[in-house]
């Protein structure tokens, strides 16, 4: 994992914001009826390398690939109290990169010797 962190930092070491819903109280009637906006919170994750992917002729205009350090994702999982990285990404509403918000299209994990060292997310605008 340390080698992946060093490589990602050497290749640019960008940062992204994982947009997550704010935890709310489930007991109030207005919350259960959807009358109150629970809001969102942004969890900053770094180091990340962002690469542009070719966009298909029909469909999203912009596709980006986010290569994320597994140690940074582990810290985010601990900070949010999620069960796993997959649960954290399932909970996410999107990825904020610079001024743009991207929908998470797919998530894959790279392993070495049974240990995750890199997460690959594809985001579409």
C-alpha positions as CSV (number, residue, x, y, z in Angstrom):
1,X,0.0,0.0,0.0
2,X,2.8,2.4,0.7
3,X,4.2,1.8,-2.8
4,X,0.8,2.6,-4.3
5,X,0.6,5.8,-2.2
6,X,4.0,6.9,-3.3
7,X,3.2,6.2,-6.9
8,X,-0.1,8.1,-6.8
9,X,1.6,11.1,-5.2
10,X,4.4,11.0,-7.8
11,X,1.8,10.9,-10.6
12,X,0.1,14.0,-9.5
13,X,-1.4,13.3,-6.1
14,X,-4.7,15.1,-6.7
15,X,-7.6,15.1,-4.3
16,X,-11.4,14.4,-4.6
17,X,-14.4,14.9,-2.5
18,X,-16.7,12.0,-1.8
19,X,-20.2,13.5,-1.5
20,X,-22.1,11.6,1.3
21,X,-25.6,12.2,2.8
22,X,-25.6,13.7,6.2
23,X,-26.8,11.4,8.9
24,X,-30.3,12.4,10.1
25,X,-32.6,11.5,12.9
26,X,-35.2,9.0,11.7
27,X,-37.7,9.7,14.4
28,X,-39.2,13.0,13.2
29,X,-42.3,13.0,11.0
30,X,-40.9,15.5,8.6
31,X,-37.8,13.4,8.0
32,X,-39.8,10.3,7.4
33,X,-42.1,12.1,4.9
34,X,-39.1,13.6,3.1
35,X,-40.0,17.2,3.9
36,X,-36.6,18.1,5.3
37,X,-33.4,18.1,3.3
38,X,-30.8,16.1,5.2
39,X,-28.0,17.8,3.4
40,X,-24.7,16.4,2.3
41,X,-21.1,16.3,3.5
42,X,-17.9,16.1,1.5
43,X,-15.2,13.7,2.6
44,X,-11.8,14.7,1.1
45,X,-9.7,11.8,-0.2
46,X,-6.1,12.0,-1.3
47,X,-3.8,10.9,-3.0
48,X,-5.8,10.3,-6.2
49,X,-4.8,10.2,-9.9
50,X,-7.5,11.4,-12.3
51,X,-7.4,10.2,-15.9
52,X,-9.8,11.1,-18.8
53,X,-11.4,8.1,-20.5
54,X,-12.9,8.2,-24.0
55,X,-16.6,9.0,-24.0
56,X,-18.9,6.8,-26.1
57,X,-20.7,8.5,-29.0
58,X,-24.0,8.3,-27.2
59,X,-24.2,8.8,-23.4
60,X,-22.2,10.9,-20.9
61,X,-20.0,13.7,-22.3
62,X,-17.2,13.3,-19.7
63,X,-15.9,10.1,-18.2
64,X,-13.1,10.1,-15.7
65,X,-11.2,7.4,-14.0
66,X,-10.2,8.0,-10.4
67,X,-7.3,5.8,-9.0
68,X,-7.5,6.0,-5.3
69,X,-5.1,4.9,-2.6
70,X,-6.4,2.0,-0.5
71,X,-4.9,3.5,2.6
72,X,-6.8,6.8,2.0
73,X,-10.0,4.8,1.5
74,X,-9.4,2.8,4.7
75,X,-9.1,6.1,6.6
76,X,-12.4,7.3,5.0
77,X,-14.1,4.1,5.9
78,X,-13.0,4.5,9.5
79,X,-14.0,8.2,9.6
80,X,-17.5,7.4,8.4
81,X,-18.0,4.2,10.3
82,X,-18.8,2.3,7.2
83,X,-18.6,-1.5,7.1
84,X,-16.3,-1.6,4.1
85,X,-15.0,0.4,1.2
86,X,-17.7,-1.0,-1.0
87,X,-20.4,0.1,1.5
88,X,-18.8,3.6,1.5
89,X,-18.9,3.9,-2.3
90,X,-22.5,2.5,-2.4
91,X,-23.5,5.2,0.1
92,X,-21.8,8.0,-1.9
93,X,-24.0,10.4,-3.9
94,X,-21.1,11.2,-6.2
95,X,-17.5,12.4,-6.6
96,X,-16.6,16.1,-6.6
97,X,-13.5,16.9,-8.6
98,X,-12.6,20.5,-9.0
99,X,-16.0,22.2,-9.6
100,X,-17.7,19.2,-11.2
101,X,-19.8,16.5,-9.7
102,X,-19.6,13.0,-11.1
103,X,-21.9,10.0,-10.7
104,X,-20.1,6.8,-9.8
105,X,-20.5,4.4,-12.7
106,X,-18.3,1.6,-11.5
107,X,-15.9,0.5,-8.8
108,X,-13.2,-2.1,-8.9
109,X,-10.4,-3.1,-6.5
110,X,-6.9,-4.0,-7.4
111,X,-5.3,-6.6,-5.1
112,X,-1.7,-7.8,-4.4
113,X,-1.1,-10.8,-2.2
114,X,-4.8,-10.7,-1.1
115,X,-4.5,-7.1,0.1
116,X,-6.3,-4.2,-1.6
117,X,-3.9,-1.5,-2.7
118,X,-5.9,0.6,-5.2
119,X,-9.5,1.4,-5.9
120,X,-10.5,2.3,-9.5
121,X,-13.7,4.4,-9.8
122,X,-15.2,5.5,-13.1
123,X,-17.2,8.7,-12.8
124,X,-19.5,10.2,-15.5
125,X,-20.9,13.7,-15.7
